Amino acid sequence: MAAELVLGPMVRRVEGTSAAVWVETARAATATVRLTDGGGTWSAPTFAVHGHHYALVEVTGLRRGGRVAYEVLVDDVVAWPAPDTPFPASTLSARADDGPVRLAFGSCRTSVPHDDVHHLTHGVDALRTYALALADGEVGPLGQAPDLLLLLGDQVYADATSAEMREFIEARRDITEEPGDELADFEEYAHLYRLAWGEPALRWLLSRLPTLMIFDDHDVRDDWNTSLTWRRQMEATTWWHGRIVAALGSYWVYQHLGNLSAAEREEDPLWVELQRRRAAAPAEEVDLSDAVDAFAERADREPESYRWSYTHPLGGSRLVVVDSRAARELDPARRSMLDDAEMRWLDDQLTGGVEHLLVATSLPFLLPMGLHRVEALDEALAGGRLGRRLATAGEWLRQELDLEHWGAFSRSFAAVARMVTEVADGRRGAPPSSVLFLSGDVHFSYITEVDRASGSRMLQLVCSPIRNPLPRALRAVAALGSHGARPLGALLSRLARLPEPPWRWHGIAGPWFDNNLAVLEIDGGQLRTAWLGGRVVGAPEERPDLAVVADLELDVPPAGSARGRPLARVHPDGRRGLLGRLRRRTGRRR
């Protein structure tokens, strides 16, 4: 009966003693989550979107600090776990009120086979490797499994499809016509998610680890909303409208719905409409297709009509997840990473009074400083501030080189930097020990720190990719950009008379280019972080070994204390991967 489940179960948001469990079923049904210790059952009917069937079951009353196995029933028949599964039981848990918080994060994962050919072209899948390690009882350097998995964009690639996805598309339509082998509609997105999340080890991992998500460009298309020029180019095509409606509609179903707390769902317009239709016809499965399409069309046309950003408590800390794609203001005269409504919302969320403030945005808020200056210069070029002749070249560079991070949205970068500075200086409540930016996107990993004499530490932690490494030639370019672009960027900024950024920052670890999943432990004022990958040397290709690429303790003394000691040091247990290089780089900048 496992075939009754197309995808899932996926444990999504866990808050307090409640957990949301998401499933996709093969038909209209009632989905039930049953605790195997006899602790209770919870059920929800499916709803349909374009011929696919979904349910979100809210499990309540979990015991804090405990972990309990569960199974999923479809119309009272056990559909999960499968009788012959090689994996341990799927479990639900609610955090204890105290103790360390452990968070895994990363971005950019392509869904291709796990064989020697694709290990050469795409590297070893860090997320799958971690799933296999956890299934074997290997928890990695932090000593325990994470409380939460945060996926920071490019969960699926709608514009760079695998051979298996292209085969599915070719069976449906002529790929010599636009959009070719890119995704066209909801049906194709549903298949792409099945390929991305259906692999057995990953499926087991997602049935155990609570998971939150946010999109990035490839969930929709490369350079999504990079500029008004890009937007008009897309809208001139025959296929863009269908793509964006399918992308945002499927994103709500597969990713965003599970990000919401129970209270937030009760105010979500699509969830409200679903409950209204259920009440009107309780004996029938609700078909929400028309409502999802209309919602997605409006969310794209009127970005201020819906918010994809959200917050989540992490013990005594707070996580703020920021949409840095759909909420952009693209008018060249008002260009901003976040529109006015989103900026006001973020302003309200950035407050003190917490142990640590974590701001997750798919695009790094702090690129290496030289690259930040290059992007600011390109923004000036593309905006015509250095002459009309250079504007076309600036726009071409922006799209070709992906110069679209926070540095290329200088007005919003300055605004958010001001907000965070006020938090770190204690002007928005007691300053946290640190403000941590968590990001992905750039296909290399690193840690940077803002230069500050007092107040909260400000750190940027980047983990990218999970499985989509940069070609070796581009790795050299990225490494040069991380270090060599700093003096060049400063020179160009002075020549172009660009304003200085409100902060200065420096690298303390990286860059490194492995496929990685980062894990972060918050234990009071102490932080420890590690980047984990997979290795097949001396191991079967289907069962890669877990490898530690970096393992660092981040010294975060209380806000306002002296800053004389090194910020980061290699943990004594860190022995593998690139740690020799990291030992030379983890001290404070000289």
Steps between C-alpha positions, in 0.01 A plus 500: 500500500801735505414581139197687634748771600655683206717719724548535869445484778690824552526648847467871449465770763525383860409766752439443868348153528342497151637367172369531144535186286458545122421224251414460134273201436418310184127568530236684696516365854526571869858513628563399860810531717504241778755487781621145538510520879123542508529870572232607254393543138434811293339516156432739214324456164697562185444793268570494127704730278516418130432131556742456792392435858650652817436505872652683793443328832551699820628278781457653847593422858851366439714450808780755526845350483364165383505322165222269390464280192203546271338346197278643228173344394310570181132420553587292809762288322866542599687665211816600689740355585525233233527147643844441348656840578871492588469823697420559867156609608383848409460710813349821631646707782445827681800690635553528870470851636874528556822358361690557177325566168642326193420620150609355164488722194608527138379568148527401135427131449463339158311172473709260292591133557746395769748307286864540405418698184295762684741507792754622247269761346301611807699374796365300792161608635576645844139481619456136398838415656387658825173305486687172460733590785209581733328177404816315607512690829785732397398850604808697396731723704227671704416172672124514438267534203369848416171630634425664167601486133487834319514484119600839364399487136532306176328197649407424139646617169218597264735632233784245500324165480650154540479226238220333696301822518554570131372153417180579690461833320561349155225245563252786551590766243731610221820634657598677178238757597539741791579454781690201366626265771424747778185461709169623362218420743394358836511140379867534414577667832327213681723251320811707573423504872449125488846458347653740751348354816414143407846342542464247788770632735394861456136408537579333832699804615210734422267269693713559809655849492268801524564703186448864404567646155522814287533526123776646287519568129533147358182392676349730235771600248859624501522873587136510609415868556856619458379821333209665324673434168517128579136501606385661176706251299320213672156654464557533127523120465208268433571279801596719796149551634441125521840447661463755777144392585610135521818589690333706773196273523710186539733681739206577729391135492837327528708746699328800652194340658723306736689816601191642667404457861149378578394857584650636177323236293168610643562843346650382172260585212534165323462304822194708591350428158572129542315492833208695353459251217533205737226638719274545196552141377645290787456165322706597195868562441553871435655585164706812567652530152322819395566671832871405496542632146319826576699543819834441323411737218414775745806436718717552193310800367458667842791387721371698797184284500683208664801447724730202452734605784442362850652463846564198721608474867825315575503455876616837635597614150294609202517403131378751241472354148494771233365473146765669287341413163125555467480815714740711295429853382625508139418858404847646427411816688408301814703183448510291819549139604182537707193705419366749754261258669764230534753750631257617768434139600872425525553816702245371751672159529854626556500554875718408793407320818609161362817294545578504129321655205521289184407657167468247218500631145575284199737763361795582729453835667878530519691386196879520526550876515674532164210324326253720689669809357500354149125440522439852631699636206297292255178632654624852430591403143169327424306785658659753267675694774826484306352578160247348263763325293611292795146414615451226240835345586412515870171318445671235286761443771230485767322215324802314365703508823209484748588838651174520692578448866440749782799704386319566173201639692690769688198686636353193669844378613555827682152489654539146636854573621361794697233278659749230594745756640228632728432143619870432559549831685212432738266766360224244432509313829781313671761422234532133405836325528507486122311587185552215253418520131442150355510473121580288196477565123860575403630140474782550745503516877662747739469698823547877523481738795406866515771718655361621834660610827198433721143375499379179340722301269379507139583194292409375154494119464457365147443135405466432128465269314342186643547340158589724208871591515664778305712389204867510593573797275232705678635396840819688422294803401297481823814462712660797327181699545493417870852630560643681200186702419521696826763757390365507144146554621611780732689671215207475259260628765717807557534566128124472458443712812274241659409544866685282747302202637376559857710209631837348439547127533765236449519129435586267788454162326471384141426503224467126446312336217390154612139389485403571861233503762575737788402426859490768768473451876382782725574433864436815700762750386711234326484404136648204319462438129612230259476442127437135407533328165525153351796297376497184290873424521519150647121488537225360278363769270148445631613538863745792524680579823421815695797738482568806716609787277516756782432489873526833681423639841392864477584698810210736561555679832212703642415814305714793607793296633855528375588364158862406548481124448460309173145459378532154346718199565507151359328263740733233642288226342529653151748292306380458143441689177648847475578554867872550441420804291242621752752496782689772321194714445281490806679768701391860493621708208847641550 
